[in-house]
Amino acid sequence: MKRPSCWLFATALIVASSSAALAMQKTGWDGTWSGAWGGQPDQATSVTIANGRVVSFTYQGMSHPVASSNVAATAITYQDQGNVVTLTKRSETTAAATLQTGMGNATAVLTRQ
């Protein structure tokens, strides 16, 4: 590969990777989303999202780290101990949440704090 071709290729890679990084950061999800499973105050929960990924969730006052999540423009999915949580954005400040567990399912409306 000739030198000008190398520079062009390198520039294209930098632009592509920068665009992907910006897209991940600009999902519009960053912040803490709070609510309660089943609308019950004793089932309080929150999900903290930073830099385009779920970093932790809190349930009944206890915080738990999240190792991996799938964050898209309108939905987020993450798992913890076999439980699957999906958030679906309704607006910039509200999201519907579903929890699927081996013992049953629950729903919540979460609001960005």
MOPAC internal coordinates of N, CA, C and O (Angstrom, degrees):
PM7 1SCF
backbone

  N    0.0000 0     0.00 0     0.00 0    0    0    0
  C    1.4483 1     0.00 0     0.00 0    1    0    0
  C    1.5284 1   107.29 1     0.00 0    2    1    0
  O    1.2310 1   120.32 1   -48.35 1    3    2    1
  N    1.2814 1   116.99 1   131.65 1    3    2    1
  C    1.4594 1   121.50 1   179.58 1    5    3    2
  C    1.5215 1   109.95 1   -75.65 1    6    5    3
  O    1.2310 1   120.82 1   -22.39 1    7    6    5
  N    1.3275 1   116.03 1   157.61 1    7    6    5
  C    1.4640 1   122.22 1  -175.72 1    9    7    6
  C    1.5360 1   113.00 1   -54.11 1   10    9    7
  O    1.2310 1   117.66 1   131.27 1   11   10    9
  N    1.3617 1   122.07 1   -48.73 1   11   10    9
  C    1.4718 1   120.08 1   179.32 1   13   11   10
  C    1.5319 1   111.63 1   -60.60 1   14   13   11
  O    1.2310 1   119.94 1   144.15 1   15   14   13
  N    1.3175 1   117.71 1   -35.85 1   15   14   13
  C    1.4633 1   120.85 1   178.43 1   17   15   14
  C    1.5253 1   110.50 1   -66.39 1   18   17   15
  O    1.2310 1   120.25 1   140.99 1   19   18   17
  N    1.3230 1   117.13 1   -39.01 1   19   18   17
  C    1.4673 1   121.37 1   178.39 1   21   19   18
  C    1.5252 1   110.48 1   -61.67 1   22   21   19
  O    1.2310 1   120.60 1   135.09 1   23   22   21
  N    1.3423 1   116.46 1   -44.91 1   23   22   21
  C    1.4669 1   120.18 1   179.89 1   25   23   22
  C    1.5201 1   111.55 1   -63.60 1   26   25   23
  O    1.2310 1   120.58 1   138.57 1   27   26   25
  N    1.3188 1   116.50 1   -41.43 1   27   26   25
  C    1.4576 1   120.83 1   179.42 1   29   27   26
  C    1.5233 1   110.30 1   -64.06 1   30   29   27
  O    1.2310 1   120.59 1   136.15 1   31   30   29
  N    1.3341 1   116.47 1   -43.85 1   31   30   29
  C    1.4584 1   121.37 1   179.27 1   33   31   30
  C    1.5347 1   110.33 1   -63.34 1   34   33   31
  O    1.2310 1   120.23 1   135.23 1   35   34   33
  N    1.3339 1   117.16 1   -44.77 1   35   34   33
  C    1.4643 1   121.54 1   179.92 1   37   35   34
  C    1.5260 1   110.98 1   -62.80 1   38   37   35
  O    1.2310 1   120.46 1   137.62 1   39   38   37
  N    1.3225 1   116.72 1   -42.38 1   39   38   37
  C    1.4651 1   120.98 1   178.37 1   41   39   38
  C    1.5187 1   110.68 1   -62.07 1   42   41   39
  O    1.2310 1   120.40 1   136.81 1   43   42   41
  N    1.3244 1   116.84 1   -43.19 1   43   42   41
  C    1.4697 1   120.80 1   179.41 1   45   43   42
  C    1.5252 1   110.50 1   -62.10 1   46   45   43
  O    1.2310 1   119.57 1   139.47 1   47   46   45
  N    1.3244 1   118.43 1   -40.53 1   47   46   45
  C    1.4623 1   121.57 1   178.38 1   49   47   46
  C    1.5226 1   111.53 1   -64.69 1   50   49   47
  O    1.2310 1   120.32 1   137.95 1   51   50   49
  N    1.3082 1   117.00 1   -42.05 1   51   50   49
  C    1.4691 1   120.68 1   179.67 1   53   51   50
  C    1.5186 1   110.67 1   -63.93 1   54   53   51
  O    1.2310 1   120.06 1   134.86 1   55   54   53
  N    1.3140 1   117.48 1   -45.14 1   55   54   53
  C    1.4640 1   121.18 1   179.41 1   57   55   54
  C    1.5206 1   110.59 1   -62.95 1   58   57   55
  O    1.2310 1   120.05 1   136.14 1   59   58   57
  N    1.3259 1   117.51 1   -43.86 1   59   58   57
  C    1.4673 1   120.93 1  -179.49 1   61   59   58
  C    1.5229 1   111.29 1   -63.87 1   62   61   59
  O    1.2310 1   119.90 1   135.63 1   63   62   61
  N    1.3250 1   117.80 1   -44.37 1   63   62   61
  C    1.4633 1   119.72 1  -179.06 1   65   63   62
  C    1.5233 1   110.98 1   -69.86 1   66   65   63
  O    1.2310 1   119.40 1   143.82 1   67   66   65
  N    1.3127 1   118.74 1   -36.18 1   67   66   65
  C    1.4621 1   121.59 1   177.41 1   69   67   66
  C    1.5166 1   110.75 1   -65.21 1   70   69   67
  O    1.2310 1   119.99 1   139.15 1   71   70   69
  N    1.3201 1   117.62 1   -40.85 1   71   70   69
  C    1.4629 1   121.36 1   178.79 1   73   71   70
  C    1.5182 1   110.83 1   -64.13 1   74   73   71
  O    1.2310 1   120.40 1   139.01 1   75   74   73
  N    1.3281 1   116.84 1   -40.99 1   75   74   73
  C    1.4651 1   120.12 1   178.86 1   77   75   74
  C    1.5243 1   110.60 1   -64.92 1   78   77   75
  O    1.2310 1   119.98 1   138.56 1   79   78   77
  N    1.3112 1   117.65 1   -41.44 1   79   78   77
  C    1.4647 1   121.21 1   179.24 1   81   79   78
  C    1.5268 1   110.87 1   -64.24 1   82   81   79
  O    1.2310 1   120.34 1   136.67 1   83   82   81
  N    1.3185 1   116.96 1   -43.33 1   83   82   81
  C    1.4666 1   120.25 1   177.93 1   85   83   82
  C    1.5153 1   111.32 1   -63.92 1   86   85   83
  O    1.2310 1   120.01 1   140.84 1   87   86   85
  N    1.3231 1   117.58 1   -39.16 1   87   86   85
  C    1.4624 1   121.20 1   179.85 1   89   87   86
  C    1.5265 1   110.20 1   -62.60 1   90   89   87
  O    1.2310 1   119.80 1   140.10 1   91   90   89
  N    1.3405 1   117.99 1   -39.90 1   91   90   89
  C    1.4505 1   121.10 1   179.10 1   93   91   90
  C    1.5300 1   110.66 1   -66.31 1   94   93   91
  O    1.2310 1   119.89 1   141.10 1   95   94   93
  N    1.3195 1   117.81 1   -38.90 1   95   94   93
  C    1.4520 1   120.73 1  -177.50 1   97   95   94
  C    1.5194 1   112.49 1   -75.36 1   98   97   95
  O    1.2310 1   119.79 1   156.28 1   99   98   97
  N    1.3031 1   118.01 1   -23.72 1   99   98   97
  C    1.4604 1   120.64 1  -174.65 1  101   99   98
  C    1.5218 1   112.25 1  -103.21 1  102  101   99
  O    1.2310 1   120.07 1  -140.18 1  103  102  101
  N    1.3279 1   117.47 1    39.82 1  103  102  101
  C    1.4457 1   120.29 1   179.19 1  105  103  102
  C    1.5154 1   112.12 1   -75.53 1  106  105  103
  O    1.2310 1   120.41 1   162.35 1  107  106  105
  N    1.3458 1   116.83 1   -17.65 1  107  106  105
  C    1.4523 1   119.74 1  -178.50 1  109  107  106
  C    1.5240 1   112.74 1    80.65 1  110  109  107
  O    1.2310 1   119.88 1  -169.72 1  111  110  109
  N    1.3112 1   117.83 1    10.28 1  111  110  109
  C    1.4536 1   121.99 1  -179.23 1  113  111  110
  C    1.5229 1   112.79 1   -98.20 1  114  113  111
  O    1.2310 1   119.41 1   160.03 1  115  114  113
  N    1.3209 1   118.73 1   -19.97 1  115  114  113
  C    1.4631 1   121.00 1  -172.17 1  117  115  114
  C    1.5225 1   111.99 1   -54.11 1  118  117  115
  O    1.2310 1   121.41 1   -45.48 1  119  118  117
  N    1.3279 1   114.90 1   134.52 1  119  118  117
  C    1.4544 1   122.24 1  -179.13 1  121  119  118
  C    1.5159 1   109.82 1   136.03 1  122  121  119
  O    1.2310 1   120.75 1     6.08 1  123  122  121
  N    1.3222 1   116.16 1  -173.92 1  123  122  121
  C    1.4652 1   121.37 1   177.31 1  125  123  122
  C    1.5206 1   108.28 1  -109.86 1  126  125  123
  O    1.2310 1   121.25 1   -52.72 1  127  126  125
  N    1.3201 1   115.21 1   127.28 1  127  126  125
  C    1.4637 1   123.58 1  -178.53 1  129  127  126
  C    1.5277 1   107.35 1  -108.71 1  130  129  127
  O    1.2310 1   120.22 1   -55.64 1  131  130  129
  N    1.3271 1   117.19 1   124.36 1  131  130  129
  C    1.4641 1   120.83 1  -174.10 1  133  131  130
  C    1.5182 1   112.13 1  -125.79 1  134  133  131
  O    1.2310 1   121.51 1   -29.87 1  135  134  133
  N    1.3317 1   114.73 1   150.13 1  135  134  133
  C    1.4502 1   122.11 1   177.18 1  137  135  134
  C    1.5167 1   109.34 1  -175.71 1  138  137  135
  O    1.2310 1   120.41 1    23.80 1  139  138  137
  N    1.3456 1   116.82 1  -156.20 1  139  138  137
  C    1.4614 1   121.06 1   179.67 1  141  139  138
  C    1.5283 1   109.07 1  -146.64 1  142  141  139
  O    1.2310 1   121.29 1   -47.22 1  143  142  141
  N    1.3255 1   115.14 1   132.78 1  143  142  141
  C    1.4633 1   119.06 1   177.96 1  145  143  142
  C    1.5196 1   109.40 1   -62.26 1  146  145  143
  O    1.2310 1   120.92 1   -49.94 1  147  146  145
  N    1.3223 1   115.84 1   130.06 1  147  146  145
  C    1.4545 1   121.46 1  -178.80 1  149  147  146
  C    1.5137 1   113.65 1    66.79 1  150  149  147
  O    1.2310 1   120.31 1  -169.18 1  151  150  149
  N    1.3452 1   117.02 1    10.82 1  151  150  149
  C    1.4536 1   120.88 1  -178.74 1  153  151  150
  C    1.5250 1   112.89 1    71.70 1  154  153  151
  O    1.2310 1   120.13 1  -169.39 1  155  154  153
  N    1.3309 1   117.35 1    10.61 1  155  154  153
  C    1.4611 1   122.48 1  -177.71 1  157  155  154
  C    1.5242 1   110.43 1   -90.74 1  158  157  155
  O    1.2310 1   119.59 1   -57.81 1  159  158  157
  N    1.3448 1   118.39 1   122.19 1  159  158  157
  C    1.4666 1   121.37 1  -178.14 1  161  159  158
  C    1.5340 1   114.00 1   -54.36 1  162  161  159
  O    1.2310 1   119.85 1   147.42 1  163  162  161
  N    1.3272 1   117.90 1   -32.58 1  163  162  161
  C    1.4681 1   120.08 1  -179.77 1  165  163  162
  C    1.5292 1   112.33 1   -76.38 1  166  165  163
  O    1.2310 1   119.99 1   177.40 1  167  166  165
  N    1.3424 1   117.62 1    -2.60 1  167  166  165
  C    1.4605 1   123.07 1   178.14 1  169  167  166
  C    1.5312 1   110.88 1  -111.74 1  170  169  167
  O    1.2310 1   121.00 1  -145.85 1  171  170  169
  N    1.3418 1   115.70 1    34.15 1  171  170  169
  C    1.4702 1   121.71 1  -177.46 1  173  171  170
  C    1.5273 1   111.33 1   -58.68 1  174  173  171
  O    1.2310 1   121.52 1   -39.55 1  175  174  173
  N    1.3230 1   114.70 1   140.45 1  175  174  173
  C    1.4624 1   121.11 1   179.45 1  177  175  174
  C    1.5151 1   109.51 1  -146.67 1  178  177  175
  O    1.2310 1   120.81 1   -23.96 1  179  178  177
  N    1.3209 1   116.06 1   156.04 1  179  178  177
  C    1.4617 1   120.94 1   171.75 1  181  179  178
  C    1.5214 1   108.10 1  -150.23 1  182  181  179
  O    1.2310 1   121.27 1   -24.92 1  183  182  181
  N    1.3175 1   115.18 1   155.08 1  183  182  181
  C    1.4622 1   122.61 1   179.67 1  185  183  182
  C    1.5223 1   106.86 1  -128.62 1  186  185  183
  O    1.2310 1   120.61 1   -52.45 1  187  186  185
  N    1.3348 1   116.44 1   127.55 1  187  186  185
  C    1.4584 1   121.08 1   179.51 1  189  187  186
  C    1.5204 1   109.31 1  -106.09 1  190  189  187
  O    1.2310 1   121.24 1   -54.18 1  191  190  189
  N    1.3366 1   115.23 1   125.82 1  191  190  189
  C    1.4562 1   122.59 1  -178.06 1  193  191  190
  C    1.5227 1   107.93 1  -121.35 1  194  193  191
  O    1.2310 1   120.89 1   -50.49 1  195  194  193
  N    1.3271 1   115.91 1   129.51 1  195  194  193
  C    1.4659 1   120.90 1  -179.84 1  197  195  194
  C    1.5252 1   109.07 1  -140.54 1  198  197  195
  O    1.2310 1   120.94 1   -42.95 1  199  198  197
  N    1.3233 1   115.80 1   137.05 1  199  198  197
  C    1.4650 1   122.05 1   179.02 1  201  199  198
  C    1.5229 1   112.55 1    53.03 1  202  201  199
  O    1.2310 1   120.92 1  -141.11 1  203  202  201
  N    1.3216 1   115.84 1    38.89 1  203  202  201
  C    1.4543 1   120.59 1   174.65 1  205  203  202
  C    1.5113 1   115.21 1    75.64 1  206  205  203
  O    1.2310 1   119.42 1  -157.34 1  207  206  205
  N    1.3544 1   118.71 1    22.66 1  207  206  205
  C    1.4658 1   120.21 1   175.06 1  209  207  206
  C    1.5256 1   109.98 1  -148.47 1  210  209  207
  O    1.2310 1   120.71 1   -28.60 1  211  210  209
  N    1.3299 1   116.26 1   151.40 1  211  210  209
  C    1.4585 1   121.06 1   176.36 1  213  211  210
  C    1.5231 1   107.39 1   -74.84 1  214  213  211
  O    1.2310 1   120.29 1   -55.62 1  215  214  213
  N    1.3203 1   117.05 1   124.38 1  215  214  213
  C    1.4630 1   120.53 1  -179.49 1  217  215  214
  C    1.5261 1   112.24 1  -102.78 1  218  217  215
  O    1.2310 1   120.12 1   151.49 1  219  218  217
  N    1.3436 1   117.38 1   -28.51 1  219  218  217
  C    1.4586 1   119.87 1   178.46 1  221  219  218
  C    1.5242 1   110.14 1  -165.06 1  222  221  219
  O    1.2310 1   122.06 1   -16.00 1  223  222  221
  N    1.3376 1   113.67 1   164.00 1  223  222  221
  C    1.4555 1   119.58 1   170.57 1  225  223  222
  C    1.5130 1   107.25 1  -135.43 1  226  225  223
  O    1.2310 1   120.81 1   -24.33 1  227  226  225
  N    1.3124 1   116.05 1   155.67 1  227  226  225
  C    1.4553 1   121.90 1   177.95 1  229  227  226
  C    1.5189 1   107.88 1  -122.60 1  230  229  227
  O    1.2310 1   121.05 1   -44.90 1  231  230  229
  N    1.3296 1   115.60 1   135.10 1  231  230  229
  C    1.4576 1   120.46 1   176.09 1  233  231  230
  C    1.5164 1   107.41 1  -133.35 1  234  233  231
  O    1.2310 1   120.66 1   -56.16 1  235  234  233
  N    1.3101 1   116.34 1   123.84 1  235  234  233
  C    1.4580 1   123.77 1  -178.77 1  237  235  234
  C    1.5298 1   111.82 1    50.06 1  238  237  235
  O    1.2310 1   120.94 1  -137.43 1  239  238  237
  N    1.3363 1   115.82 1    42.57 1  239  238  237
  C    1.4548 1   121.76 1   174.96 1  241  239  238
  C    1.5187 1   116.19 1    85.59 1  242  241  239
  O    1.2310 1   119.47 1   174.11 1  243  242  241
  N    1.3288 1   118.62 1    -5.89 1  243  242  241
  C    1.4666 1   120.82 1   179.71 1  245  243  242
  C    1.5220 1   109.94 1  -104.78 1  246  245  243
  O    1.2310 1   120.92 1   -55.08 1  247  246  245
  N    1.3280 1   115.85 1   124.92 1  247  246  245
  C    1.4642 1   121.80 1  -178.81 1  249  247  246
  C    1.5258 1   110.70 1   -87.74 1  250  249  247
  O    1.2310 1   120.98 1   -38.54 1  251  250  249
  N    1.3357 1   115.73 1   141.46 1  251  250  249
  C    1.4589 1   122.71 1  -179.94 1  253  251  250
  C    1.5298 1   108.53 1  -132.55 1  254  253  251
  O    1.2310 1   119.56 1   -48.99 1  255  254  253
  N    1.3392 1   118.44 1   131.01 1  255  254  253
  C    1.4713 1   119.93 1   176.41 1  257  255  254
  C    1.5241 1   110.70 1   -70.96 1  258  257  255
  O    1.2310 1   120.69 1   -25.77 1  259  258  257
  N    1.3274 1   116.28 1   154.23 1  259  258  257
  C    1.4653 1   121.96 1   176.47 1  261  259  258
  C    1.5204 1   107.43 1  -118.36 1  262  261  259
  O    1.2310 1   120.61 1   -57.31 1  263  262  261
  N    1.3370 1   116.45 1   122.69 1  263  262  261
  C    1.4637 1   121.08 1  -175.78 1  265  263  262
  C    1.5222 1   112.56 1   -76.60 1  266  265  263
  O    1.2310 1   120.17 1   141.79 1  267  266  265
  N    1.3215 1   117.29 1   -38.21 1  267  266  265
  C    1.4650 1   118.80 1  -179.73 1  269  267  266
  C    1.5198 1   110.13 1  -150.32 1  270  269  267
  O    1.2310 1   121.63 1   -26.71 1  271  270  269
  N    1.3161 1   114.48 1   153.29 1  271  270  269
  C    1.4558 1   120.83 1   179.40 1  273  271  270
  C    1.5155 1   108.80 1  -151.34 1  274  273  271
  O    1.2310 1   121.25 1   -19.64 1  275  274  273
  N    1.3151 1   115.21 1   160.36 1  275  274  273
  C    1.4588 1   121.74 1   175.93 1  277  275  274
  C    1.5254 1   106.66 1  -114.17 1  278  277  275
  O    1.2310 1   120.60 1   -70.78 1  279  278  277
  N    1.3335 1   116.46 1   109.22 1  279  278  277
  C    1.4580 1   121.50 1  -176.35 1  281  279  278
  C    1.5219 1   109.74 1  -111.80 1  282  281  279
  O    1.2310 1   120.78 1   -56.87 1  283  282  281
  N    1.3191 1   116.12 1   123.13 1  283  282  281
  C    1.4652 1   122.47 1   176.10 1  285  283  282
  C    1.5270 1   107.54 1  -123.83 1  286  285  283
  O    1.2310 1   120.81 1    -2.55 1  287  286  285
  N    1.3053 1   116.07 1   177.45 1  287  286  285
  C    1.4647 1   120.35 1  -176.01 1  289  287  286
  C    1.5260 1   113.07 1   -59.98 1  290  289  287
  O    1.2310 1   119.68 1   142.90 1  291  290  289
  N    1.3302 1   118.21 1   -37.10 1  291  290  289
  C    1.4629 1   120.18 1  -175.28 1  293  291  290
  C    1.5188 1   114.53 1  -117.41 1  294  293  291
  O    1.2310 1   119.36 1   176.55 1  295  294  293
  N    1.3314 1   118.82 1    -3.45 1  295  294  293
  C    1.4677 1   120.10 1  -178.53 1  297  295  294
  C    1.5242 1   111.26 1  -151.64 1  298  297  295
  O    1.2310 1   121.75 1   -28.21 1  299  298  297
  N    1.3248 1   114.26 1   151.79 1  299  298  297
  C    1.4574 1   122.99 1   177.14 1  301  299  298
  C    1.5180 1   107.49 1  -132.17 1  302  301  299
  O    1.2310 1   120.79 1   -38.97 1  303  302  301
  N    1.3271 1   116.09 1   141.03 1  303  302  301
  C    1.4601 1   121.22 1   173.08 1  305  303  302
  C    1.5148 1   108.60 1  -132.93 1  306  305  303
  O    1.2310 1   120.65 1   -43.42 1  307  306  305
  N    1.3299 1   116.37 1   136.58 1  307  306  305
  C    1.4658 1   120.74 1   171.85 1  309  307  306
  C    1.5219 1   107.90 1  -146.46 1  310  309  307
  O    1.2310 1   121.30 1   -19.01 1  311  310  309
  N    1.3409 1   115.11 1   160.99 1  311  310  309
  C    1.4603 1   121.13 1  -178.56 1  313  311  310
  C    1.5220 1   110.27 1  -125.13 1  314  313  311
  O    1.2310 1   121.64 1   -28.46 1  315  314  313
  N    1.3405 1   114.47 1   151.54 1  315  314  313
  C    1.4539 1   120.92 1   173.86 1  317  315  314
  C    1.5177 1   108.15 1  -150.23 1  318  317  315
  O    1.2310 1   120.51 1   -61.05 1  319  318  317
  N    1.3170 1   116.64 1   118.95 1  319  318  317
  C    1.4594 1   122.96 1   178.11 1  321  319  318
  C    1.5261 1   112.50 1    50.15 1  322  321  319
  O    1.2310 1   120.22 1  -135.31 1  323  322  321
  N    1.3199 1   117.18 1    44.69 1  323  322  321
  C    1.4577 1   122.34 1   177.75 1  325  323  322
  C    1.5153 1   114.73 1    82.68 1  326  325  323
  O    1.2310 1   119.54 1   174.77 1  327  326  325
  N    1.3219 1   118.48 1    -5.23 1  327  326  325
  C    1.4619 1   122.22 1   177.01 1  329  327  326
  C    1.5256 1   108.32 1   -92.24 1  330  329  327
  O    1.2310 1   120.74 1   -39.52 1  331  330  329
  N    1.3207 1   116.18 1   140.48 1  331  330  329
  C    1.4603 1   120.92 1  -179.29 1  333  331  330
  C    1.5219 1   109.21 1  -115.78 1  334  333  331
  O    1.2310 1   120.78 1   -51.71 1  335  334  333
  N    1.3274 1   116.12 1   128.29 1  335  334  333
  C    1.4602 1   122.04 1   178.04 1  337  335  334
  C    1.5242 1   108.14 1  -115.62 1  338  337  335
  O    1.2310 1   120.78 1   -48.84 1  339  338  337
  N    1.3259 1   116.11 1   131.16 1  339  338  337
  C    1.4647 1   122.23 1   176.76 1  341  339  338
  C    1.5191 1   108.57 1  -124.15 1  342  341  339
  O    1.2310 1   120.85 1   -52.10 1  343  342  341
  N    1.3295 1   115.98 1   127.90 1  343  342  341
  C    1.4605 1   122.12 1   174.52 1  345  343  342
  C    1.5185 1   107.58 1  -109.21 1  346  345  343
  O    1.2310 1   120.42 1   -47.34 1  347  346  345
  N    1.3122 1   116.80 1   132.66 1  347  346  345
  C    1.4603 1   122.17 1   177.50 1  349  347  346
  C    1.5259 1   107.83 1  -121.58 1  350  349  347
  O    1.2310 1   121.20 1   -59.13 1  351  350  349
  N    1.3174 1   115.31 1   120.87 1  351  350  349
  C    1.4647 1   119.77 1  -175.21 1  353  351  350
  C    1.5280 1   110.62 1   -70.28 1  354  353  351
  O    1.2310 1   121.04 1   -50.55 1  355  354  353
  N    1.3311 1   115.61 1   129.45 1  355  354  353
  C    1.4671 1   122.63 1   174.23 1  357  355  354
  C    1.5220 1   110.88 1   -98.51 1  358  357  355
  O    1.2310 1   121.28 1   143.78 1  359  358  357
  N    1.3411 1   115.16 1   -36.22 1  359  358  357
  C    1.4667 1   121.43 1   178.63 1  361  359  358
  C    1.5255 1   106.72 1  -155.01 1  362  361  359
  O    1.2310 1   120.19 1     5.81 1  363  362  361
  N    1.3060 1   117.25 1  -174.19 1  363  362  361
  C    1.4663 1   119.93 1   178.87 1  365  363  362
  C    1.5229 1   112.33 1   -68.67 1  366  365  363
  O    1.2310 1   120.10 1   163.95 1  367  366  365
  N    1.3403 1   117.42 1   -16.05 1  367  366  365
  C    1.4624 1   120.04 1  -177.24 1  369  367  366
  C    1.5212 1   114.64 1  -122.58 1  370  369  367
  O    1.2310 1   119.02 1   175.27 1  371  370  369
  N    1.3398 1   119.48 1    -4.73 1  371  370  369
  C    1.4614 1   120.91 1   179.30 1  373  371  370
  C    1.5260 1   111.07 1  -132.65 1  374  373  371
  O    1.2310 1   121.98 1   -30.57 1  375  374  373
  N    1.3357 1   113.82 1   149.43 1  375  374  373
  C    1.4626 1   120.74 1   177.77 1  377  375  374
  C    1.5228 1   109.16 1  -144.85 1  378  377  375
  O    1.2310 1   120.88 1   -34.85 1  379  378  377
  N    1.3198 1   115.92 1   145.15 1  379  378  377
  C    1.4592 1   121.34 1   172.59 1  381  379  378
  C    1.5243 1   107.08 1   -88.67 1  382  381  379
  O    1.2310 1   120.29 1   -43.32 1  383  382  381
  N    1.3200 1   117.04 1   136.68 1  383  382  381
  C    1.4544 1   121.40 1   179.88 1  385  383  382
  C    1.5217 1   109.38 1  -121.44 1  386  385  383
  O    1.2310 1   120.98 1   -39.99 1  387  386  385
  N    1.3277 1   115.73 1   140.01 1  387  386  385
  C    1.4581 1   121.29 1   173.10 1  389  387  386
  C    1.5208 1   108.43 1  -125.51 1  390  389  387
  O    1.2310 1   121.31 1   -38.48 1  391  390  389
  N    1.3199 1   115.09 1   141.52 1  391  390  389
  C    1.4501 1   122.87 1   178.90 1  393  391  390
  C    1.5166 1   107.24 1  -121.74 1  394  393  391
  O    1.2310 1   120.72 1   -55.59 1  395  394  393
  N    1.3326 1   116.23 1   124.41 1  395  394  393
  C    1.4626 1   121.44 1   177.73 1  397  395  394
  C    1.5265 1   107.64 1  -113.78 1  398  397  395
  O    1.2310 1   121.10 1   -60.16 1  399  398  397
  N    1.3247 1   115.51 1   119.84 1  399  398  397
  C    1.4626 1   120.52 1   179.30 1  401  399  398
  C    1.5205 1   109.12 1  -128.25 1  402  401  399
  O    1.2310 1   120.58 1   -10.18 1  403  402  401
  N    1.3116 1   116.49 1   169.82 1  403  402  401
  C    1.4544 1   121.22 1   175.75 1  405  403  402
  C    1.5192 1   112.14 1   -68.47 1  406  405  403
  O    1.2310 1   120.34 1   163.60 1  407  406  405
  N    1.3272 1   116.96 1   -16.40 1  407  406  405
  C    1.4595 1   121.57 1  -178.67 1  409  407  406
  C    1.5283 1   112.88 1  -101.33 1  410  409  407
  O    1.2310 1   120.32 1   178.26 1  411  410  409
  N    1.3288 1   117.00 1    -1.74 1  411  410  409
  C    1.4519 1   120.28 1  -179.76 1  413  411  410
  C    1.5161 1   111.81 1   140.53 1  414  413  411
  O    1.2310 1   120.79 1     4.22 1  415  414  413
  N    1.3050 1   116.09 1  -175.78 1  415  414  413
  C    1.4580 1   122.16 1  -177.16 1  417  415  414
  C    1.5250 1   109.96 1  -120.44 1  418  417  415
  O    1.2310 1   121.30 1   -20.97 1  419  418  417
  N    1.3294 1   115.13 1   159.03 1  419  418  417
  C    1.4600 1   120.85 1   176.90 1  421  419  418
  C    1.5224 1   108.19 1  -146.10 1  422  421  419
  O    1.2310 1   121.25 1   -20.30 1  423  422  421
  N    1.3281 1   115.21 1   159.70 1  423  422  421
  C    1.4608 1   120.91 1   176.95 1  425  423  422
  C    1.5161 1   108.97 1  -130.13 1  426  425  423
  O    1.2310 1   121.58 1   -20.04 1  427  426  425
  N    1.3382 1   114.59 1   159.96 1  427  426  425
  C    1.4718 1   120.41 1   177.63 1  429  427  426
  C    1.5256 1   107.65 1  -155.65 1  430  429  427
  O    1.2310 1   121.37 1   -22.81 1  431  430  429
  N    1.3089 1   114.98 1   157.19 1  431  430  429
  C    1.4615 1   121.75 1   169.32 1  433  431  430
  C    1.5213 1   105.12 1  -107.98 1  434  433  431
  O    1.2310 1   120.68 1   -56.73 1  435  434  433
  N    1.3461 1   116.30 1   123.27 1  435  434  433
  C    1.4505 1   121.64 1  -179.27 1  437  435  434
  C    1.5229 1   109.35 1  -107.48 1  438  437  435
  O    1.2310 1   120.98 1   -37.84 1  439  438  437
  N    1.3162 1   115.73 1   142.16 1  439  438  437
  C    1.4582 1   122.36 1   178.52 1  441  439  438
  C    1.5138 1   108.73 1  -119.15 1  442  441  439
  O    1.2310 1   121.23 1   -44.75 1  443  442  441
  N    1.3457 1   115.25 1   135.25 1  443  442  441
  C    1.4726 1   119.13 1   177.44 1  445  443  442
  C    1.5188 1   109.05 1   -69.70 1  446  445  443
  O    1.2310 1   121.07 1   -50.78 1  447  446  445
  N    1.3198 1   115.56 1   129.22 1  447  446  445
  C    1.4753 1   122.14 1  -178.46 1  449  447  446
  C    1.5096 1   110.21 1   -89.00 1  450  449  447
  O    1.2310 1   120.10 1   180.00 1  451  450  449

